[in-house]
Amino acid sequence: MNAFLARLIIFSVFLGYSSLTLAKQFNVLLFTKTVGWHHKSINAAVSAFEEMAENHHFDLDWQEDANLISDQNLARFDVVVFLQTTGDILNAKQQEAMERFIRSGKGFVGIHSAADTEYDWPWYGKMVGHRFVIHPVIQTAKLSVINRSFPGLEYFPDEVLWTDEWYEYGPALSDHLTYIMSVDESSYDPKADWGRVKGEGMGEFHPIAWYQEYDGGRAFYTGLGHMPATYGNKNFIEHIFGGLYWAATGKGMINNEP
């Protein structure tokens, strides 16, 4: 073997090794299209996701163009995040592409107003788990972790005072939801009156975050995250990453059995 061929082989091996070591662990489509209310926290949230991608070595593609919700484009991703989306954001073909994406074994993450999205798409409602109904003014309330088997809650105490926009949700749209966080309605005033709709709260049990295996894939939702400042909170970011990691990979569940 001549010297040139030997160097060529060594270089090829090095390139192969480099590509393996630089490959990201999964790919995320961060989708922030809004037709209704546009949350001011979107910019802070995107910056937090970009930092999260660096810290946890995954690829992130931030988009607001619904034309990218297609079979060809979605094939590149392991999980789609609906971050502060609102209203009717996808047409029928795009909805069908999302359904095929999940059925292929991929993941979905919904944050806050993802529950205020696509009211005329029943499949989506079942995936998110609950629909947004109304919310009172932003208040501090007692937030509780009720299931520690799900990843990302390691930094949360069992109970903590938390300030957010507490969504009141309609009834569960799926029988397979596992709830991981709740808010105590006795710790804040859940009443709201918008004229066309009123809210009295959800009663003794008011869920805030949950997950489920859904239609061949995985879905995680959290109602936290209304305010920009929340995306600077380490506990919240770890909560989001835990849901993202599980939705993308199916991994990370914690066995709490002795």
MOVENMO-V566014 format. One record per pair of residues at least 6 apart in sequence whose C-alpha atoms are under 8 Angstrom apart, sorted by the first residue. I is the first residue (numbers start at 1). GAP is how many residues later the second one is. Records with the same first field share a line. If there is no record, write none. Layout:
# MOVENMO-V566014
I->GAP, GAP
This chain:
# MOVENMO-V566014
24->33, 34, 35
25->32, 33, 34
26->32, 33, 51, 52, 222, 223
27->31, 32, 33, 34, 49, 50, 51, 52, 221
28->30, 31, 32, 33, 49, 50, 51, 52, 53, 220
29->31, 32, 33, 34, 48, 50, 51, 52
30->30, 31, 32, 33, 50, 51, 52, 53
31->31, 32, 33, 49, 50, 51, 52, 54
32->10, 30, 31, 32, 50, 51, 52, 53
33->30, 31, 32, 33, 51, 52, 53, 56
34->50, 51, 52, 53, 55
35->50, 51, 52, 53, 54
36->50, 51
37->49, 50
38->46, 47, 48
39->45, 187
40->187, 188
41->184, 185, 186, 187, 188
42->41, 42, 186
43->185
44->184, 185, 187
45->183, 186
46->16
48->183, 184, 189
49->11
50->10
52->185, 189
53->6, 7
66->23, 24, 28
67->27
68->6
69->25, 28, 29
70->23, 24, 27, 28
71->26, 27, 29, 30
74->23, 27
75->26
78->28, 29, 170, 171
79->27, 28, 29, 30, 165, 168, 169
80->27, 28, 29
81->27, 28, 29, 30
82->26, 27, 28, 29, 32
83->27, 28, 29, 30, 31
84->26, 27, 28, 29, 30
85->28, 29, 31, 32
86->27, 28, 30, 31, 32
87->29, 30, 31, 32
88->29, 30, 31, 32
89->28, 29
90->28
99->24
102->6, 112, 113, 114, 115, 116
103->112, 113, 114
104->112, 113
105->111, 112, 113
106->110, 111, 112, 141, 142
107->110, 111, 112, 140, 141, 142
108->109, 110, 111, 112, 139, 140
109->110, 111, 112, 134, 135, 138
110->18, 109, 110, 111, 112
111->110, 111, 112, 113, 114
112->109, 110, 111, 112, 113, 114
113->19, 110
114->14
115->10, 13, 15, 16, 17
116->15, 16
118->6, 7
119->6, 12
125->6, 48
126->47, 48
127->47, 87, 92
128->91, 92, 93
129->43, 44, 45, 48, 92
130->39, 40, 41, 42, 43
131->38, 39, 40
132->35, 36, 37, 38
133->34, 35, 36, 37, 66
134->33, 34, 35, 58, 63, 64, 65
135->30, 31, 32, 33, 55, 56, 57, 64
136->29, 30, 31, 53, 54, 55, 56, 57, 63
137->28, 55
138->25, 26, 27, 28
139->24, 25, 26, 27, 49
140->21, 22, 23, 24, 47, 48
141->20, 21, 22, 42, 43, 44, 46, 47
142->17, 18, 19, 20, 41, 42, 45
143->16, 17, 18, 19, 38, 39, 40, 41
144->13, 14, 15, 16, 37, 38, 39, 40
145->8, 11, 12, 13, 14, 35, 36, 37
146->12, 33, 34, 35, 36
147->32, 33, 34
148->6, 32, 106, 108
149->104, 105, 106, 107
150->30, 92, 93, 102, 103, 104
151->88, 91, 92, 95, 101, 102, 103
152->86, 87, 88, 89, 90, 91
153->82, 85, 86, 89
155->80, 83
156->79
164->60, 61, 62, 63
165->59, 61, 62
166->24, 57, 58
167->56
168->22, 31, 33, 34, 38
169->33
176->36, 37
177->33, 34, 35
178->32, 33, 34
179->28, 29, 30, 31, 32
180->27, 28, 29, 30, 31
181->26, 27, 28, 29
182->23, 24, 25, 26, 27
183->22, 23, 24, 25
184->20, 21, 22
185->16, 17, 18, 19, 21
190->9, 10, 11
191->7, 8, 9, 10
192->6, 7, 8
193->6
208->14, 15, 16
209->11, 12, 13, 14, 15
210->10, 11, 12
211->7, 8, 9, 10
212->6, 7, 8
213->6
217->30
218->28, 29, 30, 32
219->28
220->23, 24, 27
221->22
222->18
225->6
230->6
231->6
242->10
245->6, 7
246->6, 7
